[in-house]
Amino acid sequence: MNKNWISLIIISGLTLALIFFWDSSPEDILGGLLSDQSQQSKRSSRADYPTVIVDNHHSQHFGDNGQLNHQFEADEVRHFQVKRKGPSQRDFTEASSPRLILFREDGPPWHITANNGRSQKNNSVITLTNNVVAWSIDPDTGARSELTTSKLVVKPDQHYAESDKPVKITTPESTTTATGMQAFLKQDKIKLLSQVRGLYESP
């Protein structure tokens, strides 16, 4: 008799469980787990795949006075739109072999090249990495001033650049190394932050 009651209870439980799963959606059963995974997948896929790819990119940017401020080139650029609704400040662009030229009214331009680049905040900030070289050539003497580092953050509209990595500055008369620097390229002013070492050659 007891065995019959146990069998009846088991059968009733299985029947109720079957009815519950039959009437419930996967989201109800898993308690929102599928929804969280779906949202995470949308976020990751939006940032993992570019919305625009351009080969042999070339663009020119002008200042408020109408003068050419800077020029940007790259073998390839990939633009990533983070939010599905539209552009935002979090969007970014990755560049292969970026080349940046900062033009000045009363001096020679500064050229900056690198293996990789990433622009953010509507291209107002460009981070250049791997084999970064910045140089300027005096038009009168042909002397070349050069700065090398592994990472350089550039604000092209302001002609400003900075790095927290080791830097090396080479001119015809000297070689200087340091860790960290701030460069005000419009004024040809470079501020070295720490561990400064210099070697000067007599003319």
N, C-alpha and C positions, 0 to 999 in steps of 0.2 A: 504493500500500500504506500509506504514511504517512497519507494522507487518511482511509483506512478506520479506522486506529487512533484518530485524532483524533476522528472522528465517534462511535466506540464509547465513548470516554472521556466525551464531552459527554453522550451519551444516558444513560450509567450515572450520571453526576453528577446530572442532572435527575431520574432515577428515585429516587435516594436522598433528594434534597431533597423530592420529592413525598411520599415515605413519611413523612419527619420531620414535615412540616407537617400531614399528614393525621392522625397519631397524637397531635399535641401540642395542648394547649389554648392559648387566647390568652394566659393568664397565663404559661405556660411560655415561649412565644415572646418576649414582651415583657419578660421578666425582672422581673415585679412592678410594672411601670410602671402598669398598669391598676389594680392593687390600691392603690397610693399615691394615684392620682387619685380612686379611689372613697372612700378614707378622708378625703381632703381635702374632697371634696364633702359627705360626711356632717357633718364638723365645721363647714363654712361654712354649710350649710343649717340646722343646729341653732341657730346663733347669729344667722342672718339672719331667721328667722321666729319670731314670738312664739308661745308655747304658750297664753297667755291674753290676751284683750283685754277691757277693761271700760270702759264709758262712764259718765261722771258718777260717778267713784269718790269714796267718802267712807269714812274710817276713823278710829277713835279709839284711842289707846294710853294705857294706864294704868301708873303707876309701882308700885314694890313696896309703897308705902303705900296703894294702892287709889285714889289721886287721879288725876284726868285729867292726863296729862303733856303730850301734844300731839295735834293733830288734823291730818289730811292729806286734801286734796281735789285733784281734777284733772278736767279735761274728759274725758281719756282716759288710761288706763294700758295699757302693753303689757309683759307679763312674758316674759323669755327664759330658758329653761332650757338651759344650755350642755351638760351631760352627758346622754346618752341614758338612763343608768341611773337618774337621779333628781336631786333637788335637791342643790346644792352651794354653797359660798361664792362661786363664780364667777358664779352666776346674777345677773341684774340686771333692773331694771324702768325703762322710760322713761315719762315723764309729759308730757302737753301742758297748758300753763297750770296748773302746780302751785301750790297755796296751802297754806301751812303755818302753824299757830298753835301757839306754845309757851306753855303756861299756867304761871303762878307763884302760889304761895300768898300771898305778901306783896307783890304788885305787879301792874300791868296786864300782859296778855299781849303777846307780840311776834308780829306778823304778818309773814310773808315770802311774796312772790309772785315769779314769774318766767315767762318764755315757755316754758322747757323745764326738765326735771328728769330726773335719773337716780339711782336708789337702788341700793346694793350692800350686801353683807355682811348679808343678812337685814334690809334697810331700816334698818340702824344708821347708815349714811352716805348722805346725799342731796346730790348736786351739782346746784346750780341755776345756769342760764346764761341769758344774754340778758335785759336789762332787769330785773335783780334789785333788788327794793325791800323793805327791812325797816323796819318802823315800830312805834312804841309810843306810846300816848296817855295822858297823865296824867289820871286820872279827876277830880281836884280842879280843875285849871286848864284842862283841854282842850288843853294844849300837846302838840304832836306832835314827836317825835324820829324822824328818818328817816335811813336809810343806803342808798345806791345803789351798785351795782357791776355788772360784767359777768359775774362768776362768784363763787359763794359755796358753800363746802363746809360742810354742817350735820350735826352729830351731835345729832339731836333728843332722844334720851334724856338727854343731858348738858346740853342747852341751850347748846351750844357751836357757834361758827361761825368760819370763817377764810377769808381770801382772799389771793392773791398778786397781785391786780390792783389798779388804781387804785380808790380808794373815796372817797365823798363823804358826810360826815355833816352833817346840817342840824338845828338846833334853833331855837327862837324867838330865841335870843340870839347864835347863832354859825353859821358855815359852815366846816367843816374838810375838807381834802383830804389824801390820803396814798396811798402805794403799799404794799399789804399791811397786814393787820390780823388781830387775834385778838379775838373777842368772847365774853365770858362773860355771856350774856344773863340768867341767873338773878340775877346781882349787878349788872346794868346797868354792867358794866365792859368797856371797849373799849381794846385796846392797839394803837396805830398803830406800824408797823414802820419806815417810811422816808419821806423826802421830805414831811414834814408841813408843811402850810401852813394858817394859821387866820385867819379874819376875824371879829371880835367887834363886836357892836353895843351901844351904851350904851342902858340902859332909858329 
